[in-house]
Amino acid sequence: MAPHSNRIEMKVAKPGEETRRLRLYFLLPLVIAILITEVVPIVGVYQFTHKSVGVGGLHLRMSAIDLYNESVEQHAQALETISDILDRDNTLRNALARKDRQALLDYATALFRGMKRTYGITHLYFTGPDRVNLLRVHDPDRYGDVIDRVTTRLAERRGKNVHGVEMGPIGTFTLRVVSPLFDERSGRLLGFVELGMETPELVERLRKSLGAHAFVLIKKKFLDRKGWEEGMHAMGRAPDWDRFADYVVSSQSLAEIPTALAERIARNAMENHEDEPVIQVGVNYYRPLFLPIQDIADRNVATVALLVDISQEINTARLALSLGAVAYLAGGGLLFVFFYRLVGWVGQRVEKSQQELEQLATVDQLTGLHNRRMCYSILKAEIAHAERFGGPVSFLMLDIDHFKRVNDTYGHVAGDQVLEQLGLLLKEFVRDGDSVCRYGGEEFAVILRDADMADAASMAERLRANIEQGGFDVGGGQRLKFNVSIGVAAYPESASSIEKLIEAADTALYAAKDAGRNRISQYEKPAVRAEA
């Protein structure tokens, strides 16, 4: 069988590639400018400098958009994880099924406080299957209204978790995750659980990372004037609805909007171009960047205007022009060296940021294992390889039996230690070339290359026995023992696609649970009825 070491397509560029690309964009025009005839050296250097500032602005804008989107997705993944935990809480499920508002309030209040303190979650809703709100844990006096937001309607229509950014009546943005809960036996919709996180920190994070000033501009057509003005007054801000025809300023990091920026807002001219003019405020120069903000309905509801301080770049360019006027060759050489180093530094920063984002997106931070997203990518690559070269791929779904008792008895710190140590045990147990992932909560997944159902079942049984006989140190002289249940499925024996393979392993895992836990279960296809 042909080897395939580079199975996963990574988004991060190879080391130095981003730096070389940026140097190509910046330095090639500079070299051409230096080689222009001596009749127009100053003009050539000036045109290049102006061009480089504009091109840099476009790349920075793309990086800013990517950073904002990545931040939204990271927060959404965190909310999805918490939502999955709540969905499996039988106390909450039963109270929601009974529409027992008081029971929900009594049980969820402490949970919400902890989530707010630890994760910054600001909203927790429980809503009936008719979308009538049963309880806002964050505002328990408000209930009984119909929740008609896009996220809730999409979750109702799709029958699965939906997340997205939605704008409130006063122009604030909230990242929401709505989960429909179904009766496990009848499949009846019990209601919805919704988590929300206000997102001003995303803009603030973006502003700080760029060292910029930020202005959040909301389109008026999506706001009710009276409600927005009342909300601004409540937050201690002075609303100015009539200043611009199409936008209102929701927040700003400068006391006054610079005149040049205000003129562009008034003209609705908020598109970035290569020949973007800089904005001067006092002795500082700023590059304007305009980032459209979309809600879950794909509507451009707002724009974040960023003013990135490029005073150092402007002043350096002027110095380069002065040096070029005095000594053309010397000035050109110094300018080349400066931009070479500057672009190298920027390229390294961009590559480092990309690597950090990729790390956050693909690695579980507690166990150091691949996360659920990466699990899917690895499994996809393994199945593609199996289809091309032949051979099986097996998939194990492992779940800790009665893990909630560990958290309830010894605390979540002990629970995290158990998960971390189990992750280490799994990595040591599997073969070279196999992959271990944290699938979510106390569930782990193991991808076995070139292993059929029999091989996978044998390995799963050894793994189960190893865990049962071992123990995990949780500090304070305590050593816990516990069991696991494992579902086993194989490609192509159990399923013909990634989704079906995961579903088969999950079905086998539930079969192991139903059979008494602390065992493995191999997936068995349902018998096909013969036609009469």
Secondary structure, DSSP 8 states (H G I E B T S, - for coil): ----S--S---S--TTHHHHHHHHHHHHHHHHHHHS-TTSHHHHHHHHHHHHHHHHHHHHHHHHHHHHHHHHHHHHHHHHHHHHHHHT-HHHHHHHHHT-HHHHHHHHHHHHHHHHHHH---EEEEE-TTSBEEEETTSTT--SSB---HHHHHHHHHSS-EEEEEE-TTS-EEEEEEEEEE-TTT--EEEEEEEEEE-HHHHHHHHHHHTEEEEEEEEGGGS-HHHHHHHHHHTT----TTSSSSEEEEEESSSS--HHHHHHHHHT-----TT---EEETTEEEEEEEEEEE-TT--EEEEEEEEEE-HHHHHHHHHHHHHHHH-HHHHHHHHHHHHHHHHHHHHHHHHHHHHHHHHHHHB-TTT-SB-HHHHHHHHHHHHHHHHHH---EEEEEEEETTHHHHHHHH-HHHHHHHHHHHHHHHHHHS-TT-EEEEEETTEEEEEEET--HHHHHHHHHHHHHHHHH--EEEETTEEE---EEEEEEEETTT-SSHHHHHHHHHHHHHHHHHTTSSSEEE----------
